[in-house]
Amino acid sequence: MEDKKVLRFKFKKYGPIVYIGHLDIMRFFQKAIRRSGIDAAYTEGFSPHLKLSFAQPLSVGVETDGDYFDLEMNTLPDLTTLVAEMNKQCVDGIEIINVTLLNDDVPNGMSSVKAADYIYTFDSLADSKELLDKFFSQETYIFEYIRKEKTKVKDLMEDIYEYKILSDTELLVKVNSSSAGNLKADVVIEALEKFGLKAKCLKFKRYDLYTTDSDNSFMSLKDQGEVYD
């Protein structure tokens, strides 16, 4: 049996279009792929549809530099020009960053995701480094919060893997983003505020999504094959 030809597209989403829901984003890419003329694979049957899957939906209103979708192909186009050609079909606020020709037997993006990086922008972190170091160095931090009228209790330190102060206004946090323990980005902010952080979070965005390699180290989803940009 011939190996499947699967492309993984990494894209960013910003500006007013972040308020468009996930289903509409899916429909947009379905139309963009058809307009591009590439030889994508379809399911069989009375209502064939593209063999297209997204790695992980993002909440409405959140920007991202690291969203992904996988697309199975019948034949491969010229990958050196594909990003530019696909971007001709995109609208302001959606941009293809690169495309990866996946290695054989790589699982789809949704089942691959283990972690996500989020970048938080604050008014100022100049006086907050000591508090942030203290918060993220804890072995455990049991946090209670409410979602969809249900109270949840979670040890946040089990699902926070890394943090880095990028500047006087930006903080990067790597969190569990797997199906088994997905930690929402806004929960981190709620916990920091309860812990005593006075800096005001102005916005946050998803920077990238990660899986793990054979050594259980994090690797970007784009690196599961040969990357073209």
VEXGUZA-691249 format. One record per residue: y, z negated, x of N, C-alpha, C in turn. Coordinates in steps of 0.001 Angstrom, whole numbers, m for minus. Example, Ala and Ser with C-alpha at 12.3 -4.5 7.8 and 13.67 -1.06 7.14 Angstrom:
% VEXGUZA-691249
+---------+---------+---------+---------+---------+---------+---------+---------+---------+
|    n_py |    n_pz |    n_px |   ca_py |   ca_pz |   ca_px |    c_py |    c_pz |    c_px |
+---------+---------+---------+---------+---------+---------+---------+---------+---------+
|   m5690 |   m7800 |   13190 |   m4500 |   m7800 |   12300 |   m3300 |   m7800 |   13200 |
|   m2250 |   m7080 |   12850 |   m1060 |   m7140 |   13670 |      30 |   m7870 |   12900 |
+---------+---------+---------+---------+---------+---------+---------+---------+---------+
//
This chain:
% VEXGUZA-691249
+---------+---------+---------+---------+---------+---------+---------+---------+---------+
|    n_py |    n_pz |    n_px |   ca_py |   ca_pz |   ca_px |    c_py |    c_pz |    c_px |
+---------+---------+---------+---------+---------+---------+---------+---------+---------+
|   m1204 |       0 |     842 |       0 |       0 |       0 |    1254 |       0 |     877 |
|    2209 |     836 |     513 |    3453 |     923 |    1289 |    4288 |    m333 |    1083 |
|    4883 |    m844 |    2182 |    5738 |   m2033 |    2096 |    6962 |   m1727 |    1238 |
|    7417 |   m2738 |     501 |    8613 |   m2581 |    m297 |    9830 |   m2453 |     616 |
|   10784 |   m1643 |     203 |   12061 |   m1519 |     908 |   13088 |   m2328 |     119 |
|   13516 |   m3450 |     672 |   14440 |   m4325 |     m48 |   15688 |   m4548 |     788 |
|   16847 |   m4346 |     148 |   18138 |   m4595 |     787 |   18735 |   m5876 |     221 |
|   19347 |   m6664 |    1087 |   20055 |   m7871 |     664 |   21543 |   m7687 |     925 |
|   22332 |   m7693 |    m120 |   23776 |   m7514 |     m21 |   24453 |   m8882 |      m9 |
|   25341 |   m9089 |     950 |   26178 |  m10284 |     971 |   27569 |   m9875 |     503 |
|   28128 |  m10639 |    m441 |   29445 |  m10285 |    m952 |   30307 |  m11525 |   m1134 |
|   31597 |  m11288 |   m1204 |   32564 |  m12347 |   m1448 |   33239 |  m12100 |   m2794 |
|   33718 |  m13175 |   m3372 |   34359 |  m13110 |   m4679 |   35572 |  m14027 |   m4643 |
|   36735 |  m13497 |   m5001 |   37973 |  m14268 |   m4870 |   39002 |  m13779 |   m5880 |
|   40081 |  m14547 |   m6015 |   41140 |  m14155 |   m6938 |   40740 |  m14396 |   m8391 |
|   41445 |  m13780 |   m9321 |   41193 |  m14009 |  m10755 |   39761 |  m13705 |  m11186 |
|   39069 |  m12841 |  m10434 |   37719 |  m12453 |  m10865 |   36717 |  m13604 |  m10767 |
|   37084 |  m14696 |  m10091 |   36173 |  m15850 |  m10025 |   35985 |  m16474 |  m11410 |
|   36840 |  m16130 |  m12354 |   36718 |  m16672 |  m13710 |   35824 |  m15802 |  m14597 |
|   35221 |  m14771 |  m13994 |   34243 |  m13950 |  m14699 |   32875 |  m14605 |  m14541 |
|   32127 |  m14727 |  m15628 |   30832 |  m15396 |  m15593 |   29769 |  m14607 |  m14850 |
|   28673 |  m15290 |  m14534 |   27603 |  m14699 |  m13727 |   26981 |  m13468 |  m14405 |
|   26753 |  m13514 |  m15704 |   26133 |  m12373 |  m16380 |   27015 |  m11124 |  m16279 |
|   28321 |  m11312 |  m16365 |   29226 |  m10165 |  m16241 |   29258 |   m9637 |  m14809 |
|   29123 |  m10539 |  m13830 |   29035 |  m10089 |  m12436 |   27763 |   m9263 |  m12235 |
|   26665 |   m9696 |  m12824 |   25424 |   m8929 |  m12748 |   25608 |   m7536 |  m13343 |
|   26230 |   m7482 |  m14516 |   26440 |   m6180 |  m15157 |   27351 |   m5288 |  m14317 |
|   28365 |   m5894 |  m13684 |   29257 |   m5117 |  m12826 |   28469 |   m4451 |  m11697 |
|   27615 |   m5222 |  m11013 |   26864 |   m4648 |   m9894 |   25835 |   m3627 |  m10361 |
|   25251 |   m3824 |  m11523 |   24329 |   m2819 |  m12043 |   25039 |   m1473 |  m12201 |
|   26257 |   m1523 |  m12735 |   27022 |    m286 |  m12913 |   27469 |     289 |  m11565 |
|   27887 |    m595 |  m10643 |   28333 |    m127 |   m9325 |   27194 |     546 |   m8573 |
|   26002 |      m4 |   m8673 |   24838 |     584 |   m7999 |   24525 |    1956 |   m8583 |
|   24592 |    2069 |   m9891 |   24323 |    3373 |  m10514 |   25376 |    4400 |  m10101 |
|   26644 |    3975 |  m10077 |   27712 |    4905 |   m9693 |   27601 |    5335 |   m8238 |
|   27041 |    4465 |   m7397 |   26945 |    4782 |   m5960 |   25959 |    5900 |   m5686 |
|   25007 |    6103 |   m6588 |   24036 |    7183 |   m6406 |   22878 |    6859 |   m5486 |
|   22760 |    5619 |   m5003 |   21639 |    5277 |   m4127 |   20353 |    5229 |   m4951 |
|   19227 |    5452 |   m4270 |   17935 |    5592 |   m4943 |   17276 |    4224 |   m5113 |
|   17823 |    3430 |   m6029 |   17286 |    2091 |   m6282 |   16056 |    2171 |   m7173 |
|   15201 |    1159 |   m7063 |   13968 |    1114 |   m7848 |   14222 |     469 |   m9208 |
|   13489 |     950 |  m10200 |   13566 |     428 |  m11559 |   12197 |     m52 |  m12019 |
|   12215 |    m974 |  m12963 |   10967 |   m1392 |  m13584 |   10449 |    m254 |  m14470 |
|    9179 |    m335 |  m14832 |    8601 |     661 |  m15720 |    8631 |     145 |  m17157 |
|    8359 |    1032 |  m18088 |    8316 |     629 |  m19488 |    9391 |    1291 |  m20317 |
|    9550 |     819 |  m21564 |   10482 |    1439 |  m22501 |   11935 |    1141 |  m22164 |
|   12174 |      23 |  m21486 |   13552 |    m356 |  m21159 |   13656 |    m668 |  m19660 |
|   13609 |     370 |  m18816 |   13636 |     130 |  m17367 |   14959 |    m462 |  m16905 |
|   14895 |   m1391 |  m15948 |   16116 |   m1959 |  m15381 |   15959 |   m2092 |  m13875 |
|   17073 |   m2192 |  m13210 |   17065 |   m2270 |  m11749 |   16275 |   m3475 |  m11261 |
|   15566 |   m3292 |  m10157 |   14872 |   m4412 |   m9519 |   15890 |   m5146 |   m8644 |
|   16695 |   m5949 |   m9322 |   17864 |   m6601 |   m8757 |   17781 |   m8091 |   m9047 |
|   17994 |   m8925 |   m8037 |   17979 |  m10373 |   m8257 |   19048 |  m11033 |   m7401 |
|   19673 |  m12065 |   m7956 |   20739 |  m12792 |   m7265 |   20186 |  m14084 |   m6694 |
|   20741 |  m14485 |   m5539 |   20229 |  m15666 |   m4850 |   20520 |  m16943 |   m5613 |
|   21768 |  m17150 |   m6004 |   22117 |  m18385 |   m6700 |   23441 |  m18226 |   m7439 |
|   23434 |  m18381 |   m8755 |   24684 |  m18285 |   m9516 |   25673 |  m19360 |   m9062 |
|   26946 |  m19039 |   m9204 |   28011 |  m19960 |   m8808 |   28837 |  m20312 |  m10033 |
|   29317 |  m21542 |  m10079 |   30108 |  m21988 |  m11223 |   31355 |  m21121 |  m11393 |
|   31742 |  m20907 |  m12636 |   32951 |  m20139 |  m12932 |   34159 |  m20839 |  m12313 |
|   35007 |  m20044 |  m11665 |   36227 |  m20575 |  m11076 |   36125 |  m20894 |   m9594 |
|   34918 |  m20744 |   m8998 |   34720 |  m21085 |   m7587 |   34667 |  m19808 |   m6743 |
|   35484 |  m19765 |   m5691 |   35455 |  m18635 |   m4767 |   34212 |  m18707 |   m3882 |
|   33825 |  m17573 |   m3324 |   32694 |  m17557 |   m2411 |   32864 |  m16487 |   m1342 |
|   32482 |  m16834 |    m138 |   32348 |  m15864 |     948 |   30875 |  m15563 |    1208 |
|   29985 |  m16163 |     422 |   28566 |  m16055 |     721 |   27676 |  m16004 |    m508 |
|   27856 |  m14983 |   m1343 |   26935 |  m14711 |   m2440 |   26019 |  m13557 |   m2032 |
|   24828 |  m13529 |   m2620 |   23839 |  m12517 |   m2233 |   23113 |  m11966 |   m3453 |
|   22736 |  m10690 |   m3354 |   21748 |  m10153 |   m4283 |   20802 |   m9231 |   m3515 |
|   19547 |   m9195 |   m3986 |   18508 |   m8349 |   m3399 |   18277 |   m7153 |   m4310 |
|   18077 |   m5996 |   m3703 |   17869 |   m4764 |   m4458 |   16709 |   m3994 |   m3847 |
|   15685 |   m3753 |   m4659 |   14549 |   m2964 |   m4173 |   14900 |   m1481 |   m4252 |
|   14490 |    m729 |   m3227 |   14834 |     681 |   m3118 |   13586 |    1559 |   m3178 |
|   13753 |    2776 |   m3710 |   12704 |    3789 |   m3573 |   12784 |    4434 |   m2195 |
|   13998 |    4840 |   m1823 |   14262 |    5377 |    m490 |   15531 |    4728 |      40 |
|   15630 |    4629 |    1352 |   16775 |    3966 |    1956 |   17921 |    4952 |    2193 |
|   19144 |    4561 |    1897 |   20310 |    5384 |    2231 |   20676 |    5180 |    3696 |
|   21740 |    5814 |    4122 |   22277 |    5587 |    5463 |   22920 |    4197 |    5484 |
|   22258 |    3261 |    6132 |   22708 |    1874 |    6087 |   23979 |    1646 |    6900 |
|   24285 |    2529 |    7828 |   25499 |    2355 |    8637 |   26766 |    2616 |    7829 |
|   26646 |    3316 |    6718 |   27815 |    3620 |    5883 |   27715 |    2994 |    4494 |
|   26619 |    2299 |    4227 |   26378 |    1809 |    2876 |   27428 |     792 |    2416 |
|   27830 |    m112 |    3307 |   28812 |   m1130 |    2911 |   30112 |    m468 |    2449 |
|   30598 |     505 |    3225 |   31830 |    1201 |    2859 |   31669 |    1961 |    1545 |
|   30514 |    2589 |    1354 |   30284 |    3360 |     138 |   30200 |    2447 |   m1085 |
|   29541 |    1299 |    m935 |   29441 |     373 |   m2054 |   30800 |    m238 |   m2395 |
|   31603 |    m510 |   m1376 |   32925 |   m1097 |   m1636 |   33850 |    m138 |   m2383 |
|   33578 |    1154 |   m2295 |   34354 |    2113 |   m3084 |   34123 |    1912 |   m4580 |
|   32974 |    1321 |   m4917 |   32634 |    1090 |   m6322 |   33096 |    m285 |   m6812 |
|   33602 |   m1108 |   m5889 |   33987 |   m2474 |   m6245 |   35438 |   m2550 |   m6718 |
|   35773 |   m3658 |   m7332 |   37123 |   m3893 |   m7827 |   37786 |   m4964 |   m6974 |
|   39096 |   m5128 |   m7128 |   39801 |   m6177 |   m6404 |   39176 |   m7534 |   m6725 |
|   38837 |   m8283 |   m5682 |   38234 |   m9596 |   m5866 |   36743 |   m9638 |   m5604 |
|   36120 |   m8465 |   m5458 |   34706 |   m8390 |   m5078 |   34594 |   m7459 |   m3881 |
|   33965 |   m7948 |   m2814 |   33855 |   m7165 |   m1584 |   32491 |   m7374 |    m946 |
|   31781 |   m6280 |    m682 |   30529 |   m6341 |      64 |   30859 |   m6600 |    1529 |
|   30230 |   m7610 |    2119 |   30495 |   m7960 |    3522 |   29508 |   m7279 |    4451 |
|   28232 |   m7353 |    4126 |   27206 |   m6690 |    4935 |   25962 |   m6480 |    4085 |
|   25012 |   m5739 |    4644 |   23733 |   m5508 |    3978 |   22626 |   m5702 |    5001 |
|   21534 |   m6326 |    4572 |   20396 |   m6594 |    5444 |   19176 |   m5841 |    4930 |
|   18524 |   m5106 |    5827 |   17214 |   m4541 |    5514 |   16200 |   m5644 |    5794 |
|   15643 |   m6213 |    4740 |   14809 |   m7395 |    4892 |   13509 |   m7090 |    5613 |
|   13059 |   m8044 |    6404 |   11745 |   m7955 |    7013 |   10666 |   m7986 |    5935 |
|    9486 |   m7489 |    6290 |    8378 |   m7474 |    5340 |    8052 |   m8890 |    4879 |
|    7714 |   m9022 |    3608 |    7217 |  m10285 |    3025 |    8264 |  m11401 |    2968 |
|    9545 |  m11063 |    3122 |   10590 |  m12077 |    2918 |   10699 |  m12350 |    1418 |
|   10624 |  m13615 |     988 |   10763 |  m13906 |    m447 |   12171 |  m13599 |    m931 |
|   12320 |  m13463 |   m2234 |   13645 |  m13131 |   m2758 |   14637 |  m14254 |   m2489 |
|   15915 |  m13913 |   m2613 |   16960 |  m14859 |   m2254 |   16907 |  m16152 |   m3027 |
|   16601 |  m16064 |   m4331 |   16595 |  m17267 |   m5159 |   15588 |  m18291 |   m4651 |
|   14394 |  m17847 |   m4277 |   13372 |  m18781 |   m3793 |   13577 |  m19147 |   m2331 |
|   14433 |  m18422 |   m1621 |   14666 |  m18688 |    m202 |   15709 |  m19768 |      35 |
|   16649 |  m19936 |    m905 |   17810 |  m20805 |    m661 |   17394 |  m22262 |    m474 |
|   17849 |  m22848 |     635 |   17594 |  m24259 |     929 |   18894 |  m25064 |    1034 |
|   19978 |  m24419 |    1445 |   21226 |  m25149 |    1674 |   22418 |  m24220 |    1481 |
|   23586 |  m24836 |    1329 |   24832 |  m24085 |    1188 |   25933 |  m24790 |    1950 |
|   26816 |  m24017 |    2543 |   28044 |  m24544 |    3140 |   29181 |  m24396 |    2144 |
|   29946 |  m25482 |    1968 |   31162 |  m25434 |    1178 |   32341 |  m25828 |    2060 |
|   33442 |  m25122 |    1901 |   34675 |  m25465 |    2600 |   35663 |  m25998 |    1573 |
|   36113 |  m27235 |    1808 |   37060 |  m27904 |     931 |   38445 |  m27855 |    1581 |
|   39447 |  m27509 |     793 |   40823 |  m27483 |    1270 |   41596 |  m28644 |     640 |
|   42208 |  m29472 |    1503 |   42957 |  m30649 |    1059 |   44443 |  m30476 |    1371 |
|   45247 |  m31350 |     790 |   46666 |  m31336 |    1138 |   46860 |  m31774 |    2581 |
|   46100 |  m32796 |    3028 |   46135 |  m33226 |    4421 |   44973 |  m34178 |    4695 |
|   44302 |  m33943 |    5821 |   43229 |  m34835 |    6276 |   43628 |  m35567 |    7552 |
|   44900 |  m35497 |    7885 |   45366 |  m36042 |    9167 |   45022 |  m37512 |    9335 |
|   45041 |  m38267 |    8247 |   44786 |  m39708 |    8331 |   43419 |  m40099 |    7768 |
|   42528 |  m39105 |    7607 |   41273 |  m39374 |    6905 |   40027 |  m39261 |    7776 |
|   40175 |  m38941 |    9061 |   38995 |  m38693 |    9894 |   38085 |  m39919 |    9968 |
|   38668 |  m41095 |   10162 |   37845 |  m42302 |   10279 |   37063 |  m42565 |    9001 |
|   37702 |  m42403 |    7845 |   37010 |  m42614 |    6583 |   35896 |  m41579 |    6384 |
|   36160 |  m40318 |    6717 |   35141 |  m39279 |    6573 |   33950 |  m39544 |    7483 |
|   34219 |  m39934 |    8731 |   33127 |  m40261 |    9656 |   32276 |  m41407 |    9102 |
|   32942 |  m42397 |    8547 |   32231 |  m43549 |    8003 |   31378 |  m43142 |    6803 |
|   31926 |  m42307 |    5930 |   31191 |  m41876 |    4733 |   29949 |  m41077 |    5117 |
|   30127 |  m40061 |    5970 |   29019 |  m39159 |    6270 |   27999 |  m39747 |    7244 |
|   28327 |  m40849 |    7908 |   27378 |  m41470 |    8835 |   26461 |  m42481 |    8139 |
|   26643 |  m42712 |    6850 |   25799 |  m43642 |    6114 |   24372 |  m43105 |    5997 |
|   23404 |  m44002 |    6068 |   22012 |  m43601 |    5877 |   21710 |  m43358 |    4412 |
|   22328 |  m44123 |    3546 |   22169 |  m43934 |    2105 |   23518 |  m44126 |    1422 |
|   23684 |  m43454 |     304 |   24861 |  m43681 |    m541 |   24457 |  m43339 |   m1972 |
|   24155 |  m44347 |   m2744 |   23721 |  m44152 |   m4125 |   24955 |  m43930 |   m4990 |
|   24977 |  m42792 |   m5657 |   26156 |  m42404 |   m6429 |   25752 |  m42081 |   m7863 |
|   26495 |  m42629 |   m8790 |   26248 |  m42399 |  m10213 |   27358 |  m41518 |  m10775 |
|   26976 |  m40469 |  m11461 |   27967 |  m39563 |  m12033 |   27435 |  m38990 |  m13340 |
|   28326 |  m38374 |  m14104 |   27972 |  m37861 |  m15420 |   28103 |  m36340 |  m15429 |
|   27062 |  m35681 |  m15919 |   27073 |  m34239 |  m16105 |   26437 |  m33910 |  m17446 |
|   27135 |  m33114 |  m18241 |   26643 |  m32712 |  m19559 |   26232 |  m33926 |  m20383 |
|   27091 |  m34948 |  m20356 |   26921 |  m36175 |  m21125 |   25682 |  m36977 |  m20726 |
|   25141 |  m36683 |  m19550 |   23998 |  m37432 |  m19033 |   24383 |  m38105 |  m17728 |
|   23975 |  m39349 |  m17582 |   24241 |  m40080 |  m16347 |   23154 |  m39775 |  m15321 |
|   23591 |  m39421 |  m14123 |   22659 |  m39123 |  m13048 |   22915 |  m40064 |  m11879 |
|   21850 |  m40415 |  m11181 |   21949 |  m41274 |  m10004 |   21260 |  m40561 |   m8850 |
|   21961 |  m40446 |   m7728 |   21436 |  m39686 |   m6592 |   21837 |  m40359 |   m5293 |
|   20918 |  m40370 |   m4325 |   21262 |  m40768 |   m2963 |   21833 |  m39534 |   m2269 |
|   23141 |  m39475 |   m2163 |   23796 |  m38273 |   m1645 |   23399 |  m37953 |    m214 |
|   23080 |  m38973 |     573 |   22771 |  m38723 |    1979 |   21465 |  m37962 |    2163 |
|   20613 |  m37963 |    1140 |   19394 |  m37159 |    1210 |   19712 |  m35670 |    1097 |
|   20852 |  m35356 |     478 |   21190 |  m33963 |     187 |   22422 |  m33458 |     930 |
|   22989 |  m34273 |    1816 |   24079 |  m33828 |    2676 |   23541 |  m33720 |    4097 |
|   23577 |  m32517 |    4658 |   22945 |  m32256 |    5950 |   23915 |  m32295 |    7122 |
|   25108 |  m31777 |    6932 |   26077 |  m31700 |    8024 |   27488 |  m31783 |    7441 |
|   28422 |  m32147 |    8299 |   29831 |  m32022 |    7919 |   30638 |  m31748 |    9180 |
|   31782 |  m31123 |    8992 |   32654 |  m30823 |   10123 |   34086 |  m30718 |    9613 |
|   34991 |  m31435 |   10275 |   36414 |  m31300 |    9963 |   36928 |  m30073 |   10709 |
|   37294 |  m29045 |    9963 |   37698 |  m27778 |   10570 |   39151 |  m27784 |   11014 |
|   39983 |  m28520 |   10293 |   41414 |  m28567 |   10608 |   42009 |  m29768 |    9877 |
|   43321 |  m29877 |    9905 |   43993 |  m30972 |    9206 |   43937 |  m30818 |    7691 |
|   43430 |  m29671 |    7232 |   43362 |  m29458 |    5775 |   41975 |  m29025 |    5292 |
|   41051 |  m28706 |    6194 |   39771 |  m28147 |    5765 |   38577 |  m28962 |    6252 |
|   37623 |  m29140 |    5354 |   36384 |  m29864 |    5628 |   35210 |  m28993 |    5207 |
|   34216 |  m28845 |    6087 |   32992 |  m28095 |    5773 |   31848 |  m29077 |    5588 |
|   31085 |  m28894 |    4515 |   29934 |  m29745 |    4239 |   28738 |  m28863 |    3895 |
|   27614 |  m29104 |    4565 |   26364 |  m28402 |    4251 |   25520 |  m29309 |    3368 |
|   25120 |  m28801 |    2199 |   24394 |  m29613 |    1221 |   23099 |  m28928 |     803 |
|   22220 |  m29724 |     250 |   20985 |  m29215 |    m337 |   21336 |  m28292 |   m1494 |
|   20825 |  m27062 |   m1446 |   21095 |  m26117 |   m2518 |   19799 |  m25505 |   m3035 |
|   18698 |  m26200 |   m2800 |   17393 |  m25717 |   m3255 |   17218 |  m26009 |   m4734 |
|   16217 |  m25386 |   m5332 |   15954 |  m25615 |   m6753 |   15515 |  m27049 |   m7004 |
|   14957 |  m27704 |   m5981 |   14442 |  m29061 |   m6153 |   15523 |  m30130 |   m6073 |
|   16636 |  m29836 |   m5388 |   17629 |  m30891 |   m5191 |   19038 |  m30392 |   m5040 |
|   19426 |  m29427 |   m5836 |   20731 |  m28785 |   m5712 |   21871 |  m29790 |   m5903 |
|   22671 |  m30004 |   m4855 |   23823 |  m30912 |   m4916 |   25083 |  m30091 |   m5162 |
|   25720 |  m30314 |   m6309 |   26918 |  m29569 |   m6662 |   28090 |  m29975 |   m5764 |
|   28914 |  m28987 |   m5438 |   30019 |  m29230 |   m4510 |   31020 |  m30242 |   m5045 |
|   31248 |  m30243 |   m6362 |   32248 |  m31157 |   m6908 |   31777 |  m32608 |   m6893 |
|   30463 |  m32831 |   m6847 |   29949 |  m34201 |   m6771 |   30350 |  m34843 |   m5439 |
|   30359 |  m34052 |   m4369 |   30770 |  m34557 |   m3065 |   32208 |  m35069 |   m3122 |
|   33080 |  m34317 |   m3782 |   34479 |  m34739 |   m3900 |   34591 |  m36022 |   m4722 |
|   33860 |  m36101 |   m5823 |   33899 |  m37310 |   m6640 |   33471 |  m38526 |   m5823 |
|   32421 |  m38349 |   m5007 |   31925 |  m39464 |   m4191 |   32942 |  m39874 |   m3136 |
|   33575 |  m38894 |   m2499 |   34580 |  m39204 |   m1482 |   35763 |  m39944 |   m2089 |
|   36178 |  m39522 |   m3273 |   37298 |  m40199 |   m3935 |   36926 |  m41638 |   m4275 |
|   35702 |  m41845 |   m4763 |   35266 |  m43207 |   m5074 |   35170 |  m44052 |   m3808 |
|   34831 |  m43417 |   m2687 |   34699 |  m44120 |   m1406 |   36056 |  m44514 |    m841 |
|   37119 |  m43884 |   m1351 |   38464 |  m44271 |    m919 |   39300 |  m43167 |    m314 |
|   38815 |  m41927 |    m330 |   39596 |  m40823 |     225 |   40834 |  m40584 |    m623 |
|   41997 |  m40623 |      12 |   43268 |  m40436 |    m692 |   43745 |  m38989 |    m665 |
|   43262 |  m38220 |     301 |   43673 |  m36818 |     388 |   43275 |  m36086 |    m892 |
|   44132 |  m35190 |   m1344 |   43887 |  m34458 |   m2581 |   43179 |  m33142 |   m2283 |
|   42034 |  m32927 |   m2938 |   41317 |  m31662 |   m2779 |   41992 |  m30606 |   m3648 |
|   42487 |  m29558 |   m3017 |   43191 |  m28499 |   m3727 |   42236 |  m27446 |   m4274 |
|   41168 |  m27161 |   m3522 |   40175 |  m26177 |   m3957 |   38976 |  m26264 |   m3018 |
|   37894 |  m25623 |   m3426 |   36760 |  m25468 |   m2515 |   36101 |  m24119 |   m2777 |
|   35386 |  m23625 |   m1775 |   34677 |  m22362 |   m1931 |   33325 |  m22449 |   m1211 |
|   32394 |  m21642 |   m1666 |   31113 |  m21556 |    m965 |   31264 |  m20593 |     206 |
|   30849 |  m21050 |    1362 |   31002 |  m20243 |    2569 |   29764 |  m19408 |    2858 |
|   28566 |  m19990 |    2681 |   27343 |  m19233 |    2934 |   26152 |  m19973 |    2334 |
|   25029 |  m19232 |    2224 |   23764 |  m19794 |    1770 |   22737 |  m19685 |    2895 |
|   21825 |  m20651 |    2954 |   20879 |  m20737 |    4062 |   19448 |  m20925 |    3576 |
|   18520 |  m20405 |    4379 |   17108 |  m20723 |    4250 |   16701 |  m21442 |    5527 |
|   15407 |  m21622 |    5763 |   14945 |  m22247 |    7006 |   13987 |  m21305 |    7728 |
|   13986 |  m21381 |    9060 |   13089 |  m20546 |    9854 |   11795 |  m21300 |   10139 |
|   10968 |  m20744 |   11031 |    9668 |  m21343 |   11332 |    9800 |  m22712 |   11991 |
|   10953 |  m22991 |   12593 |   11197 |  m24299 |   13212 |   11911 |  m25255 |   12264 |
|   12048 |  m24837 |   10997 |   12730 |  m25627 |    9976 |   14224 |  m25800 |   10266 |
|   14788 |  m24862 |   11025 |   16230 |  m24839 |   11275 |   16896 |  m23919 |   10255 |
|   18137 |  m24225 |    9922 |   18836 |  m23418 |    8926 |   19235 |  m22059 |    9502 |
|   19079 |  m21041 |    8684 |   19525 |  m19699 |    9047 |   20121 |  m19045 |    7811 |
|   21192 |  m18268 |    8007 |   21840 |  m17581 |    6909 |   20870 |  m16615 |    6232 |
|   21004 |  m16450 |    4925 |   20149 |  m15499 |    4211 |   20281 |  m14086 |    4759 |
|   21442 |  m13764 |    5316 |   21632 |  m12410 |    5835 |   20791 |  m12143 |    7077 |
|   20294 |  m13198 |    7728 |   19591 |  m13039 |    8999 |   18083 |  m12935 |    8846 |
|   17611 |  m12619 |    7650 |   16179 |  m12443 |    7427 |   15744 |  m10992 |    7590 |
|   16494 |  m10257 |    8386 |   16195 |   m8868 |    8667 |   17278 |   m8278 |    9537 |
|   17397 |   m6945 |    9532 |   18407 |   m6254 |   10353 |   19677 |   m6098 |    9544 |
|   20794 |   m6546 |   10129 |   22069 |   m6592 |    9408 |   22922 |   m5375 |    9753 |
|   23537 |   m4789 |    8703 |   24475 |   m3682 |    8871 |   25778 |   m4088 |    8183 |
|   26911 |   m3810 |    8860 |   28209 |   m4125 |    8230 |   29216 |   m3025 |    8496 |
+---------+---------+---------+---------+---------+---------+---------+---------+---------+
//
